[in-house]
Amino acid sequence: HEIATFFAVSFEAKYSAMPAFKFFVIANAIVSIYGFLVLFLPLDDLAIGCCFDMLFTMLLTSSISAALTIAQVGKKENSSTGWLSMCH
């Protein structure tokens, strides 16, 4: 939680309310469950295992990039879209 004051008006930035953070948490939960399943129930076909591993790697990469993008916009403003910085 960060509070910024702009012309005597206080704004509170709550990162937990962002959809990108929810996507990040859900994607990490899905990949963690998959990781535990692979440990205890190994796949017989190596090609299917590689495809699932690549799919979940792409899911993790997209969730991390979404969360970092919103964090970067919160830290540094994007003046071309009119988003002001909320964190210092």
C-alpha positions as YAML, in Angstrom:
chain: A
units: angstrom
residues:
- id: 1
  name: HIS
  ca: [0.00, 0.00, 0.00]
- id: 2
  name: GLU
  ca: [1.38, 3.34, -1.04]
- id: 3
  name: ILE
  ca: [-0.22, 6.76, -0.47]
- id: 4
  name: ALA
  ca: [0.54, 9.66, -2.77]
- id: 5
  name: THR
  ca: [-0.67, 13.23, -2.30]
- id: 6
  name: PHE
  ca: [-1.45, 15.36, -5.33]
- id: 7
  name: PHE
  ca: [-2.80, 18.90, -4.77]
- id: 8
  name: ALA
  ca: [-4.06, 18.02, -1.24]
- id: 9
  name: VAL
  ca: [-5.83, 14.88, -2.53]
- id: 10
  name: SER
  ca: [-4.51, 11.54, -1.29]
- id: 11
  name: PHE
  ca: [-4.51, 8.47, -3.52]
- id: 12
  name: GLU
  ca: [-3.92, 5.00, -2.18]
- id: 13
  name: ALA
  ca: [-2.37, 2.41, -4.48]
- id: 14
  name: LYS
  ca: [-3.51, -1.13, -3.70]
- id: 15
  name: TYR
  ca: [-1.59, -3.64, -5.78]
- id: 16
  name: SER
  ca: [-3.80, -6.51, -4.63]
- id: 17
  name: ALA
  ca: [-6.74, -5.04, -6.54]
- id: 18
  name: MET
  ca: [-5.01, -5.39, -9.90]
- id: 19
  name: PRO
  ca: [-6.19, -8.12, -12.30]
- id: 20
  name: ALA
  ca: [-2.58, -8.70, -13.38]
- id: 21
  name: PHE
  ca: [-1.65, -9.65, -9.82]
- id: 22
  name: LYS
  ca: [-4.60, -12.07, -9.65]
- id: 23
  name: PHE
  ca: [-3.48, -13.60, -12.96]
- id: 24
  name: PHE
  ca: [0.06, -13.92, -11.56]
- id: 25
  name: VAL
  ca: [-1.12, -15.72, -8.42]
- id: 26
  name: ILE
  ca: [-3.52, -18.06, -10.27]
- id: 27
  name: ALA
  ca: [-0.93, -18.95, -12.92]
- id: 28
  name: ASN
  ca: [1.68, -19.73, -10.26]
- id: 29
  name: ALA
  ca: [-0.83, -21.90, -8.39]
- id: 30
  name: ILE
  ca: [-1.67, -23.86, -11.55]
- id: 31
  name: VAL
  ca: [1.99, -24.44, -12.39]
- id: 32
  name: SER
  ca: [2.79, -25.43, -8.80]
- id: 33
  name: ILE
  ca: [-0.01, -28.01, -8.79]
- id: 34
  name: TYR
  ca: [1.24, -29.34, -12.13]
- id: 35
  name: GLY
  ca: [4.78, -29.56, -10.73]
- id: 36
  name: PHE
  ca: [3.65, -31.63, -7.76]
- id: 37
  name: LEU
  ca: [1.59, -33.89, -10.00]
- id: 38
  name: VAL
  ca: [4.57, -34.53, -12.28]
- id: 39
  name: LEU
  ca: [6.70, -35.45, -9.27]
- id: 40
  name: PHE
  ca: [4.31, -38.15, -8.12]
- id: 41
  name: LEU
  ca: [2.65, -39.18, -11.41]
- id: 42
  name: PRO
  ca: [5.33, -39.20, -14.11]
- id: 43
  name: LEU
  ca: [4.17, -39.09, -17.72]
- id: 44
  name: ASP
  ca: [5.02, -42.09, -19.89]
- id: 45
  name: ASP
  ca: [5.23, -40.15, -23.14]
- id: 46
  name: LEU
  ca: [8.16, -37.73, -23.25]
- id: 47
  name: ALA
  ca: [6.67, -35.63, -26.08]
- id: 48
  name: ILE
  ca: [3.49, -34.90, -24.14]
- id: 49
  name: GLY
  ca: [5.55, -34.00, -21.07]
- id: 50
  name: CYS
  ca: [7.67, -31.56, -23.08]
- id: 51
  name: CYS
  ca: [4.55, -29.96, -24.57]
- id: 52
  name: PHE
  ca: [3.00, -29.48, -21.11]
- id: 53
  name: ASP
  ca: [6.27, -28.09, -19.75]
- id: 54
  name: MET
  ca: [6.50, -25.57, -22.58]
- id: 55
  name: LEU
  ca: [2.83, -24.61, -22.14]
- id: 56
  name: PHE
  ca: [3.26, -23.95, -18.43]
- id: 57
  name: THR
  ca: [6.52, -22.10, -19.02]
- id: 58
  name: MET
  ca: [4.70, -19.76, -21.40]
- id: 59
  name: LEU
  ca: [1.92, -19.33, -18.81]
- id: 60
  name: LEU
  ca: [4.44, -18.37, -16.12]
- id: 61
  name: THR
  ca: [6.28, -16.00, -18.45]
- id: 62
  name: SER
  ca: [3.08, -14.21, -19.43]
- id: 63
  name: SER
  ca: [1.94, -13.87, -15.81]
- id: 64
  name: ILE
  ca: [5.31, -12.50, -14.69]
- id: 65
  name: SER
  ca: [5.40, -10.00, -17.56]
- id: 66
  name: ALA
  ca: [1.83, -8.84, -16.83]
- id: 67
  name: ALA
  ca: [2.61, -8.27, -13.15]
- id: 68
  name: LEU
  ca: [5.89, -6.49, -13.90]
- id: 69
  name: THR
  ca: [4.23, -4.26, -16.49]
- id: 70
  name: ILE
  ca: [1.64, -3.04, -14.01]
- id: 71
  name: ALA
  ca: [4.34, -2.58, -11.36]
- id: 72
  name: GLN
  ca: [6.43, -0.52, -13.78]
- id: 73
  name: VAL
  ca: [3.46, 1.69, -14.66]
- id: 74
  name: GLY
  ca: [2.80, 2.18, -10.95]
- id: 75
  name: LYS
  ca: [6.41, 3.14, -10.33]
- id: 76
  name: LYS
  ca: [6.99, 5.29, -13.40]
- id: 77
  name: GLU
  ca: [4.16, 7.05, -15.10]
- id: 78
  name: ASN
  ca: [3.11, 6.56, -18.70]
- id: 79
  name: SER
  ca: [2.36, 10.08, -19.87]
- id: 80
  name: SER
  ca: [1.23, 9.07, -23.35]
- id: 81
  name: THR
  ca: [-1.75, 7.18, -21.90]
- id: 82
  name: GLY
  ca: [-2.37, 9.58, -19.01]
- id: 83
  name: TRP
  ca: [-1.41, 7.12, -16.25]
- id: 84
  name: LEU
  ca: [0.30, 8.93, -13.39]
- id: 85
  name: SER
  ca: [2.77, 7.26, -11.06]
- id: 86
  name: MET
  ca: [1.30, 6.00, -7.77]
- id: 87
  name: CYS
  ca: [4.44, 4.77, -6.00]
- id: 88
  name: HIS
  ca: [7.59, 6.67, -5.20]
...
